[in-house]
């Protein structure tokens, strides 16, 4: 059974929809297979790298291929340009997510 967090996106570009270039279709599928296995930060960085390599128009193109949002790809481009590639430990900053149930309860 496939993990829902690692669902693979199916590219919706014209090349993949019409199957006009089988090599490009396989390339897009390979990108999405790799992205499905990465954590959110690495996914962002790879999408940013691919968008930078495509040059002008790369962000909307990668958005179409991967299904990631435009802002996510833009953030990946910024992180790649800033060279903040690896932090040790946490992926997300501390304090995110839901508060603990024990802290939510009112004491009477």
Secondary structure, 3 states (H helix, E strand, C coil): CCCHHHCCCCCCCHHHHHCCCHHHHHHHHHHHHHHHHCCHHHHHHHHHHHHHHHCCCHHHHHHHHHCCCHHHHHHHHHHHHHCCCCCCCCCCCCCCCCCCHHHHCCCC
